[in-house]
């Protein structure tokens, strides 16, 4: 890949990250919860009974970070945990009624946001955009390099 192509892709990825609001500080709150907590609630909603280890892996965060946020969500009545029937060392996470309500708001908001974005893309190009994003995500997941080297 030529240097100009690398710079162009880097610029596009940086613009995408900024435009999606992914550089917001963790404390930037919406609906009284942080961005990380929103992701946790969303994933628990998608995967009821998930354990902390699997949740950490899905979100690409350390188990200790997830545990700290989950504990806060448990204390605020959004998440409940029960010992796994298969292995008492693990806690299965589920949303409470309050958590289900918050998750529904998150899901509705995300659907509205994505719909608005897709409405800006010509109908005949939408499949191309989805295919390109899937290709990009697969490439990212396979790359051994990461931003850690830049820090």
Helices and strands as residue ranges (DSSP letters): H 3-19, H 35-46, E 50-51, H 52-59, H 63-75, E 79-83, E 91-95, H 97-119, G 123-125, H 126-142, G 147-150
